[in-house]
Amino acid sequence: MVRTSSRIASCVLAASLFGGCHVTIQSGSTPAEASPPPAETSPPPPPPAKTASRTRTPAKPDPEPARRRQSRWRLPASNAPRITAPNAFGNGEGGAFRGLAYVIPEGSKKLPSFEGLVPFAMLFTDRFEVKSQEFSSGFPGALMQNDWFAIRFEGEFQVPKDGKYQFRLTSDDGAILYVNDKRVVANDGVHSAKTEDGEAELTEGTHRLRLDYFQAQRGQVALMVQIGQKDKLEPLVGVR
């Protein structure tokens, strides 16, 4: 019996050697413990995903100061028609100063309140050099209004350096000049061509101008604005 078992074991061993098999030989009644399989190794974690790098370009400073980013015209937008041909006060194409014309009550003795008035015409000019003259052309393309009208002009002008500046206003009939929303020259009322002076302390650069003007009964008109220092005055010219 022992010899037979030995012979069988020899045959099995030989077969395993030639066949490449793994054979467990039982000796006695307790089986031999098989070696544990090699532990499975976890795959390495994937590399972190690459995120696109963002580079922020610094914002360029605005070359214009904040004041210049404001609307050039402070008066509300208007659907009033532009005049179709020049008159004594301006043209309908463009200029540094925009004017809105209004009908005013007959018998007005001074500049009216513009509150609630609806403009009937729009016009433009770069300077105010209306010398005393008869006005009969009206506002072409809008109304042939030769009397009882008012115009409010607004726009900007520049001064080359800091200092005290003189302003000279000539008008027929009344007019009031404002610089940076402050009244500088008052020449209101019904009168023939008359001149009034004023002054303002200004810094180098751009400033706002508003000029209110009215014409009473039909006849002569005039509207001139000059600026300067030390009595050296010249026509005030706006900047577009």
Number of C-alpha atoms within 10 A of each C-alpha: 6 7 8 9 10 11 12 12 14 12 12 14 17 11 13 13 12 8 9 8 11 9 11 11 11 11 8 7 6 7 10 11 8 7 6 6 6 6 6 6 6 6 6 6 6 6 6 6 6 6 6 6 6 6 6 6 6 6 6 6 7 8 7 8 9 8 10 10 9 9 8 16 15 11 13 6 7 12 11 16 18 21 22 16 14 17 16 19 20 24 22 22 14 15 18 19 27 23 29 22 24 21 19 20 11 11 9 16 16 18 22 15 8 14 6 6 12 14 19 20 24 27 27 23 22 20 21 22 19 17 16 17 13 13 18 16 14 18 27 18 13 16 15 11 18 18 20 17 23 24 25 21 23 23 23 20 19 16 16 10 10 11 13 13 18 20 23 22 24 26 28 28 27 27 28 22 23 16 20 14 11 12 16 18 23 17 21 21 20 19 17 16 18 15 16 15 16 15 17 16 9 18 15 11 11 17 18 18 19 22 22 21 26 30 30 26 14 14 16 19 26 26 25 20 22 19 20 17 13 8 11 9 15 13 15 19 19 21 14 12
